Amino acid sequence: MPARYLTAAFYQFVALPDFEARKAPLLALCEQRHVKGLILLALEGINSTIAGAEEDVRAVLAYLRADPLLAQLQHKESWSDKPPFHRMKVRLKKEIVTMNVPGISPTHMAGTYVKPADWNALIADPDVVVVDTRNDYEVDIGSFAHAINPKLKTFAELPAWLDHAEPLANRDASGKKPKVAMFCTGGIRCEKSTAYLRAQGFDEVFHLEGGILKYLETVPPEHSLWQGECFVFDERVSVGHGLVPGPHTLCRACRQPLEDGGAASALFEAGVSCPRCHATTSEAQKSGARERQRQWERAKLRQQTHIGDA
């Protein structure tokens, strides 16, 4: 049976002075088309992953591209036989990816794009510092060989790490700063992180065009330097080469992938906690999560949707 759900991931850094006024008509169109997912709108642009029937997702993309400001919007797509999302949300934000550093403009300052076909040669160069800009739980299940893991809890921690990272402090005999290659899931975090480094005086800064997802989609496994799976922020949890859904499951409490053996831990309770998040929630929060889990299980038995009901 062919896959029923098309997932489209896209972003664009572009000045949207009227971003607040865009929310209502965009949400109305998505709801009319039964498209679900999350769209972030900010003065600096748009960031989204949506899913639904193919014709409906393509209708939303066409609506966005009909706007001259978004006419060049690019997207990445994948397929699944289960709905990746249960709700549709359009949110207004200060930034479409939060860095909390004023004045950073990926539109004018981002690093040099490197196509997936050329990425292997770049990161194989011993003089290039390769940095994974994703959060630690994402890196845990997969990354490029020899990439540096900054061990971030949130992307907003990256600037402080970059300011003090020893590999970035090294200079050659002429005093020149090192070459840096950065990557992330879809490319959006790298646009900001490379712009930040360029603002700090780094001249040779590169990032993977289309992110890990485009690399896994286009680079054959036999030529790949990727190790493990790539975490994605939807019900697939992780994907591998060819964007085939991976083996990982999600902790419904913290929305992070379960570690190996996590489901067998005494700290794991479906929908309530896992070893990663058990200590971060109170008993009152766990009690509320248990009730939500019971409601979800009852709805599932009745073959009804619980998450995302109006």
C-alpha positions in Angstrom: 0.0 0.0 0.0 1.6 3.4 -1.0 2.4 5.9 1.7 -0.5 8.3 2.4 1.2 11.3 4.1 3.5 13.8 2.5 5.8 15.7 4.9 7.3 19.0 3.7 10.0 20.8 5.7 11.0 24.3 4.7 12.3 27.6 5.9 13.5 30.9 4.4 15.2 33.9 6.0 13.5 36.9 4.4 12.2 40.1 5.9 8.4 39.7 6.7 7.3 43.1 8.2 3.7 41.9 8.1 4.4 38.5 9.6 1.7 38.9 12.3 -1.0 39.5 9.7 0.0 36.3 7.9 -1.0 34.0 10.8 -4.8 33.8 10.4 -5.1 33.2 6.7 -2.3 30.6 6.7 -3.9 28.7 9.6 -7.3 28.8 8.0 -5.9 27.4 4.7 -4.1 24.6 6.6 -7.2 23.7 8.5 -9.3 23.7 5.4 -6.8 21.4 3.7 -6.5 19.1 6.8 -2.7 19.8 6.8 -1.1 19.5 10.2 2.3 20.4 11.7 3.9 23.6 12.9 4.7 26.9 11.1 6.8 29.6 12.7 6.5 33.2 11.5 8.8 36.0 12.5 10.2 39.3 11.2 13.2 37.4 9.9 11.3 34.7 7.9 9.4 31.4 8.1 10.2 27.9 9.4 8.0 24.9 9.2 7.3 21.2 8.9 3.8 20.2 7.7 2.2 17.0 6.6 -1.0 15.7 5.0 -2.4 14.4 1.8 -0.1 15.2 -1.2 -2.5 17.6 -2.9 -3.2 19.4 0.3 0.4 19.9 1.2 1.2 21.1 -2.3 -1.7 23.5 -2.1 -0.2 25.1 1.0 3.2 25.3 -0.6 1.7 26.9 -3.7 -0.1 29.5 -1.6 3.2 30.5 0.1 5.1 30.7 -3.2 2.4 32.9 -4.7 3.8 35.6 -2.4 6.7 37.3 -4.2 8.7 37.3 -1.0 8.5 33.5 -0.8 8.6 32.7 -4.5 12.0 31.0 -4.1 10.9 28.9 -1.0 12.6 25.5 -1.2 11.3 22.4 0.6 12.4 18.9 1.4 9.8 16.1 1.4 9.4 12.5 2.7 6.6 10.0 2.9 5.0 8.0 5.7 2.0 5.7 6.2 1.1 7.3 9.5 0.3 10.9 10.2 3.5 12.6 11.4 1.6 15.3 13.3 -1.7 15.5 15.2 -2.2 19.3 15.4 -1.8 22.3 13.2 -0.2 25.4 14.8 1.0 28.7 13.4 3.1 30.6 15.9 4.5 34.1 16.0 8.0 34.3 17.2 10.8 36.8 17.7 13.1 34.5 15.7 12.4 31.4 13.6 15.3 29.7 15.3 16.2 31.2 18.6 19.8 32.3 19.1 19.2 35.5 21.2 22.0 37.4 19.5 20.8 40.7 18.1 22.1 41.8 14.7 22.8 38.4 13.2 21.3 38.3 9.7 21.6 35.0 7.8 20.2 36.8 4.7 23.4 38.9 4.4 26.0 37.0 6.5 25.5 33.3 6.2 28.5 31.1 5.3 29.1 29.3 2.0 26.7 26.5 1.0 28.3 23.2 0.3 26.2 20.7 -1.7 25.8 17.2 -0.2 27.8 15.7 -3.1 30.8 17.9 -2.1 30.4 17.6 1.7 32.6 14.5 2.2 35.6 16.1 0.6 35.2 19.2 2.8 34.9 17.4 6.2 37.7 14.9 5.3 40.2 17.9 5.2 42.1 17.7 8.5 42.4 21.5 8.5 38.6 21.9 8.7 36.9 22.1 12.1 33.6 20.2 11.8 30.8 21.3 14.2 27.5 19.6 14.8 25.2 22.5 15.8 22.3 20.3 17.1 21.2 19.5 20.7 23.0 16.7 22.6 20.1 14.3 22.4 20.0 14.6 18.6 23.7 14.0 18.3 23.4 10.9 20.6 21.7 8.9 17.9 23.8 9.9 14.9 26.3 12.4 13.5 29.2 12.6 11.0 32.4 10.8 11.9 34.8 13.0 13.9 32.4 16.0 14.1 32.6 18.0 17.4 29.6 17.8 19.7 29.2 21.0 21.7 26.8 19.1 24.0 24.1 21.8 23.7 20.8 21.7 25.6 19.4 24.4 23.4 20.6 26.1 20.2 20.8 29.4 22.1 23.8 28.0 24.0 25.8 27.7 20.8 27.2 31.3 20.7 28.8 31.0 24.1 30.3 27.6 23.1 31.7 29.1 19.9 33.3 32.0 21.8 35.3 29.6 24.0 35.8 26.5 21.9 39.5 25.6 21.8 39.5 24.2 18.2 38.2 27.5 17.0 40.9 29.5 18.9 43.7 27.9 16.9 45.3 30.0 14.2 47.9 29.2 11.5 51.3 30.7 11.2 49.9 33.8 9.5 47.4 34.3 12.3 44.4 33.2 10.2 41.4 31.6 11.9 40.6 28.0 11.0 38.1 26.8 8.3 34.8 25.7 9.9 32.1 23.4 8.5 28.8 23.3 10.3 25.7 21.1 9.9 22.3 20.6 11.3 19.0 18.7 10.5 17.6 20.9 7.7 20.1 23.8 7.4 18.3 26.5 9.3 20.4 26.5 12.5 23.6 26.5 10.4 22.5 29.7 8.6 22.5 31.5 11.9 25.6 29.8 13.3 27.7 30.5 10.3 26.4 34.1 10.2 27.5 34.4 13.9 31.0 33.1 13.1 31.4 35.5 10.2 30.4 38.3 12.5 33.3 37.1 14.8 35.8 37.4 12.0 35.9 33.9 10.6 36.4 34.2 6.8 36.1 30.6 5.7 32.8 29.2 7.1 30.8 26.5 5.3 27.5 24.7 6.0 25.8 21.7 4.5 23.2 22.8 2.0 19.8 21.3 2.8 21.2 19.9 6.1 21.5 16.2 7.1 18.1 15.4 5.6 19.2 16.4 2.1 22.5 14.5 2.5 20.7 11.3 3.6 18.2 11.8 0.7 20.8 12.2 -2.0 24.1 10.5 -0.9 24.2 6.7 -1.4 24.9 4.8 1.8 28.0 3.2 0.3 29.5 6.7 -0.1 28.1 8.2 3.1 30.2 9.4 6.1 27.0 9.6 8.2 26.9 7.3 11.2 23.6 6.3 12.9 20.2 8.0 12.5 19.0 11.6 12.2 16.5 12.8 14.8 13.4 14.5 13.3 10.8 16.5 15.2 7.7 14.5 14.2 6.2 11.1 14.8 8.9 9.3 12.7 11.4 10.2 15.5 14.4 9.4 13.3 15.3 8.7 9.7 18.2 7.0 7.9 19.5 7.0 4.4 16.8 7.6 1.8 14.9 9.2 4.7 13.5 5.8 5.7 12.0 6.0 9.2 14.5 4.6 11.8 14.1 2.3 14.8 13.9 4.9 17.5 10.9 5.6 19.7 9.9 8.8 21.5 9.5 9.6 25.1 6.0 11.3 25.1 6.9 13.4 28.1 10.1 15.2 27.0 9.7 14.6 23.2 13.2 13.2 23.0 14.3 9.8 21.6 14.6 7.0 24.1 18.2 6.0 24.9 19.2 2.4 24.3 17.6 0.3 27.0 15.6 3.3 28.1 12.2 1.5 27.9 13.5 -1.2 30.3 14.6 1.3 32.9 12.7 1.7 36.2 12.5 5.4 35.4 10.6 4.8 32.2 6.8 5.1 32.3 5.0 5.4 29.0 3.8 9.0 28.4 5.2 10.1 31.8 8.9 9.9 32.0 12.2 8.3 30.8 15.7 8.1 32.2 16.5 11.4 30.5 13.7 13.5 31.9 12.5 11.7 35.1 14.3 14.0 37.4 13.2 17.2 35.7 9.4 16.9 36.4 7.5 17.1 39.7 5.1 14.5 41.0 2.2 16.8 40.1 3.5 17.0 36.5 3.9 13.2 36.4 0.3 12.8 37.7 -1.0 15.0 35.0 1.0 13.1 32.4 -0.5 9.8 33.6 -4.0 11.2 33.1 -3.2 12.3 29.6 -1.7 8.9 28.8 -4.8 7.2 30.1 -7.0 9.4 27.9 -4.8 8.7 24.9 -5.0 4.9 25.5 -8.8 5.0 25.9 -9.1 7.0 22.6 -6.8 4.6 20.8 -9.0 1.6 21.9 -12.0 3.4 20.5 -10.0 4.2 17.3 -10.5 7.9 17.9 -8.0 10.7 17.8 -7.2 12.2 21.2 -4.1 14.4 20.6 -5.1 17.3 18.4 -8.8 17.2 18.9 -10.3 20.7 18.9 
